[in-house]
Amino acid sequence: MNVILIPSVRGGLGHIGRTAALARAITRLAPQTHIEYLLDVEEIRAFNIDAAAAMGYRVNFLPLRHRNERDPVVRACLGHADVIVEDTSRSLIPYRAIVPHAAWLSIPMYPLWDELFMDWPLLQQVDAIAWAYPPALEFPPELASLSAKVLRTGPFMELADIPKQRAARNSLGFAPTEKILLYSPRGMSFGRDFGEQVLAAVIGAVNILRKEQNVRLVLTSVNDRNNLRSPGVPEPLPKWISVVPTLAPRQMLTYMSAADVAITEGSNATQEAAALGTPILMVPGTIYEAWVLGTHLQSVNGAKVIWIESADASKLAANLRELLNDKGVRDTTVANAKQAVSGGSGIDAAARWVINAGKRRSVKR
């Protein structure tokens, strides 16, 4: 059975991470499944290529299409698929007409504006829609007319084999006395202004905290250190900052489990930290789903939430200090965050749908 994953590659890493989690669940339940990525070159950010390659699956590219060569290009890229899983790349759904034998699962992003309603003619063409968000990000009413197709899975997270904090720290070689703060600049996917402000605030906050305790900052998903060059970032980086490239999912989640605090911006990393029981300081990114999740976590005391307008070193340091040093605060926020991301039928429901659809399609072929 052949499964092709088509994540959006025009923005951050979340779509690749989400489809990779689904791929791992499919592999766990049906180990013989062949899975590969297909990245649309029309609007691709370079760091997404590295991220997809790190997931451990073959990566192919969908080249630019002209109307005179569209059909053979699409057949060459998708013709061998039994199931196509598309994450926020709905403009490609009309290609179903060229590869009608393949089942199609669409994973929409939480709406920024009114795009889900405007795209209902596209979503009508797919076999199933996975709603991969916790109940806090309410199911959009504009999908109600398609409810028969919807799998309300909750967040896609494959965490069963991730070590607990002590084992994770030991495997990564962190000293027992170090406090580990984890932050992923993620290619500054919310824009340079946002990314540079948060990065400078994080480094400044850790510099403040190091006067009180042994703190290490781990920056992940950094494949080019030149991307870190910005106001407020010292050159060279001090020894208490570790820089880690884009990692395979299990490695990345091991870092997340090992951390004393995860500093997050987007919904995927925040949900993973919550599910792993890692305390969260969130600076919500400039998209609606991050705003909604940040607002909810703030309202239920599930994280320390700092909005970008007030994100500076002193404010981050004060909130990080509380998460690091106050066990009551830490335990309360961890429990509330875990509750906030719970709900739905789980990633296995989506994986089983893919497996069953693929079996039916491969038999027909």
C-alpha positions in Angstrom: 0.0 0.0 0.0 1.3 3.4 -1.0 0.6 6.6 1.0 1.6 10.0 -0.2 1.7 12.9 2.2 1.3 16.5 0.9 1.9 19.0 3.7 1.7 22.7 3.2 5.3 24.0 2.9 4.6 27.7 2.5 4.6 28.3 6.3 6.0 26.8 9.4 6.9 23.2 10.3 3.6 22.3 11.8 2.1 20.6 8.7 5.2 18.4 8.2 5.2 17.5 11.9 1.5 16.7 11.9 1.7 14.4 8.8 4.9 12.8 10.2 3.0 11.9 13.4 0.3 10.3 11.3 2.9 8.5 9.2 4.4 7.0 12.4 1.0 5.8 13.6 0.3 4.2 10.2 3.7 2.5 10.2 3.0 1.2 13.8 -0.3 -0.3 12.8 0.6 -1.4 9.2 4.4 -1.8 9.0 4.5 -2.8 5.4 3.0 0.5 4.2 5.2 2.6 1.9 5.0 6.3 2.8 6.6 9.2 1.1 6.4 13.0 1.0 5.4 15.1 -2.0 6.3 18.8 -1.6 4.8 21.4 -4.0 7.6 23.6 -5.3 5.2 26.4 -6.1 5.5 28.1 -2.7 8.1 26.2 -0.7 10.3 27.5 2.1 13.8 26.0 2.1 13.7 24.9 5.8 10.6 22.8 5.1 12.7 20.7 2.7 15.2 19.9 5.5 12.4 19.2 7.9 10.6 16.8 5.6 13.9 15.0 4.9 14.5 14.6 8.6 11.2 12.7 9.1 12.7 9.6 7.7 10.6 9.1 4.5 11.4 9.6 0.9 10.8 13.2 -0.3 9.7 13.9 -3.8 8.7 17.2 -5.4 5.7 18.3 -7.3 7.1 20.6 -10.1 5.4 23.6 -11.5 2.5 22.6 -13.7 1.3 24.1 -17.0 -2.1 23.2 -18.4 -0.4 21.5 -21.4 1.7 19.1 -19.1 -0.5 19.0 -16.0 -1.9 15.5 -16.4 1.4 13.6 -17.0 3.1 15.5 -14.2 0.4 14.7 -11.7 0.2 11.0 -12.8 4.0 10.7 -12.4 3.8 12.1 -8.9 0.6 10.7 -7.6 -0.4 7.8 -9.9 1.1 5.1 -7.6 -0.8 6.3 -4.5 -3.5 4.3 -2.8 -4.1 7.1 -0.3 -3.2 10.8 -0.5 -3.1 12.7 2.7 -3.1 16.5 2.1 -2.5 18.9 4.9 -3.7 22.5 4.1 -2.9 22.2 0.4 -6.5 22.1 -0.7 -5.7 23.8 -4.0 -4.4 20.4 -5.2 -7.6 18.5 -4.5 -8.9 18.9 -8.1 -6.1 16.6 -9.1 -8.3 13.8 -7.9 -9.8 13.8 -11.3 -6.5 12.8 -12.7 -5.8 10.0 -10.2 -9.4 8.9 -9.3 -8.2 5.5 -7.9 -6.6 7.1 -4.9 -8.5 7.8 -1.6 -8.0 11.4 -0.3 -7.8 12.5 3.3 -7.7 16.3 3.9 -6.4 17.9 7.1 -7.5 21.5 7.3 -5.7 24.2 9.3 -7.8 26.0 11.8 -9.3 28.9 9.8 -7.5 32.2 9.6 -10.3 34.0 7.8 -13.2 32.4 5.9 -11.2 30.0 3.8 -12.9 26.8 5.0 -16.3 28.1 3.9 -14.9 29.3 0.6 -13.2 25.9 0.0 -16.3 23.7 0.6 -16.5 22.8 -3.1 -13.0 21.4 -2.8 -13.6 19.6 0.5 -16.7 18.0 -1.0 -14.4 16.1 -3.4 -12.4 14.3 -0.6 -13.2 11.1 1.1 -12.6 12.2 4.6 -11.5 15.3 6.6 -9.5 15.0 9.8 -10.1 17.7 12.4 -6.8 17.5 14.3 -7.5 20.0 17.1 -8.5 19.8 20.7 -12.0 20.8 21.8 -10.6 24.2 22.9 -10.3 25.0 19.2 -14.0 24.5 18.4 -15.1 22.7 15.3 -15.9 25.3 12.7 -19.6 25.5 11.8 -18.7 26.1 8.2 -17.7 22.4 8.0 -21.1 21.2 9.4 -22.4 20.4 5.9 -19.5 18.0 5.5 -19.9 16.4 8.9 -20.4 12.9 7.5 -16.8 13.1 6.2 -15.2 14.4 9.4 -13.0 12.4 11.7 -12.7 14.4 15.0 -9.4 13.0 16.0 -7.9 15.7 18.2 -4.3 16.6 17.9 -2.0 14.2 15.9 0.5 13.0 18.5 2.5 9.8 18.4 4.2 9.8 21.9 4.0 6.2 23.1 7.8 5.5 22.7 9.0 8.9 24.0 11.1 8.5 27.1 10.1 10.2 30.4 12.1 13.2 31.5 14.9 11.5 33.4 15.6 8.9 30.7 15.3 11.6 28.0 17.8 13.8 29.8 20.2 10.9 30.3 20.0 9.9 26.7 20.8 13.5 25.6 23.7 13.9 28.0 22.3 16.8 30.0 23.8 17.3 33.5 21.5 16.5 36.4 22.0 20.0 37.8 21.1 21.9 34.5 17.8 23.4 33.9 16.9 22.9 30.2 14.9 25.5 28.3 13.8 24.4 24.9 12.9 26.9 22.1 12.6 26.3 18.3 13.0 29.4 16.1 11.4 27.3 13.3 12.8 29.4 10.5 11.0 32.4 12.1 7.8 31.3 10.4 5.8 34.1 11.9 8.0 36.6 10.3 11.4 38.1 11.1 10.1 40.9 13.3 8.2 38.4 15.5 11.0 35.8 15.5 13.8 38.2 16.2 11.9 39.8 19.1 11.1 36.4 20.7 14.6 35.0 20.2 16.2 38.1 21.7 13.8 38.0 24.7 14.5 34.3 25.3 18.3 34.7 25.2 18.0 37.8 27.4 15.8 35.9 29.9 18.2 33.0 30.1 21.1 35.4 30.7 19.2 36.9 33.6 18.3 33.5 35.0 21.9 32.2 34.8 22.8 34.7 37.5 20.6 32.6 39.8 20.9 29.0 38.6 22.4 26.7 36.0 20.3 27.1 32.9 20.9 25.9 29.4 19.0 27.1 26.4 18.6 24.5 23.6 17.6 26.0 20.2 16.2 23.3 17.9 15.4 23.2 14.1 18.3 25.5 13.3 20.0 24.2 10.2 21.8 27.5 9.4 23.2 29.5 12.3 23.2 32.6 10.1 19.4 32.6 10.5 20.0 33.4 14.2 21.8 36.7 13.5 19.6 39.4 14.7 19.6 42.3 17.2 19.9 41.1 20.8 21.6 37.8 19.8 25.3 37.7 20.9 28.0 36.7 18.4 29.5 34.2 19.0 26.7 32.4 20.9 27.7 31.8 24.5 28.5 28.2 25.6 25.2 27.9 27.5 23.3 27.9 24.2 23.1 24.6 22.3 22.1 24.7 18.7 20.4 21.6 17.2 19.4 21.0 13.6 16.1 19.7 12.4 15.6 16.3 14.0 13.6 13.2 13.3 10.3 13.3 15.3 11.3 10.9 18.0 14.5 12.9 18.7 12.7 16.2 18.8 10.1 14.8 21.2 12.8 13.4 23.3 14.3 16.9 23.7 10.8 18.2 24.5 10.4 15.5 27.2 13.8 16.3 28.6 13.1 20.0 29.0 12.2 21.8 32.2 10.2 24.3 30.2 9.3 24.4 26.5 9.0 27.9 25.0 6.5 27.7 22.2 4.8 29.8 19.6 2.6 27.5 17.4 -0.1 25.0 18.3 1.7 21.8 17.4 4.7 22.3 19.6 2.4 23.6 22.4 0.1 20.5 22.2 3.1 18.1 22.2 4.6 19.8 25.2 1.3 19.6 27.0 0.8 16.0 26.2 4.3 15.1 27.4 3.9 17.0 30.7 6.5 19.6 29.9 5.7 23.1 31.4 4.9 25.7 28.8 5.7 29.3 28.3 3.9 30.3 25.1 4.3 33.4 23.0 1.4 32.8 20.6 2.3 33.3 17.0 0.5 35.6 14.7 -2.2 33.3 13.4 -5.6 32.7 14.7 -5.2 29.1 15.9 -2.2 30.1 18.0 -4.2 33.0 19.5 -7.1 30.8 20.3 -4.9 28.1 21.9 -2.9 30.7 23.9 -6.1 32.4 25.1 -7.5 29.1 26.2 -4.4 28.0 28.0 -4.2 31.3 29.7 -7.8 31.1 30.8 -7.4 27.6 32.3 -4.0 28.3 33.8 -2.4 25.7 31.5 0.7 27.7 30.6 2.4 31.0 31.1 1.3 33.0 28.1 3.0 36.2 27.1 1.7 38.1 24.1 4.2 39.5 21.6 3.4 43.1 22.5 4.9 42.6 25.9 7.5 39.9 25.2 10.8 41.1 26.6 13.7 39.5 28.5 12.5 40.6 32.0 9.0 39.4 31.5 10.1 36.1 30.1 12.6 35.7 32.9 10.0 36.3 35.6 7.6 33.7 34.2 10.3 31.2 33.5 11.6 31.6 37.0 8.2 30.7 38.4 7.9 27.6 36.2 11.4 26.5 37.1 11.2 27.1 40.9 7.6 26.8 42.0 6.5 23.1 42.0 2.9 24.0 42.7 2.7 26.3 39.7 4.5 23.8 37.5 2.3 20.9 38.5 -0.9 22.9 38.1 -0.1 24.2 34.7 1.1 20.8 33.5 -2.1 19.1 34.6 -4.3 21.8 33.1 -2.4 21.9 29.8 -2.7 18.1 29.4 -6.5 18.3 30.0 -6.7 21.1 27.5 -5.3 19.1 24.6 -7.2 15.9 25.4 -10.3 14.7 23.5 -11.1 13.3 20.1 -10.8 9.8 18.8 -7.0 10.0 18.6 -4.4 9.7 15.9 -5.0 6.0 15.5 -8.5 6.7 14.2 -7.0 8.7 11.3 -4.3 6.0 10.8 -6.8 3.2 10.6 -8.9 5.2 8.1 -5.9 5.6 5.9 -5.0 1.9 6.2 -8.5 0.7 5.5 -9.0 3.1 2.6 -5.6 2.0 1.2 -6.5 -1.7 1.4 -9.8 -1.1 -0.4 -8.1 0.9 -3.2 -5.1 -1.5 -3.6 -7.6 -4.4 -4.0 -9.5 -2.5 -6.7 -6.2 -1.8 -8.5 
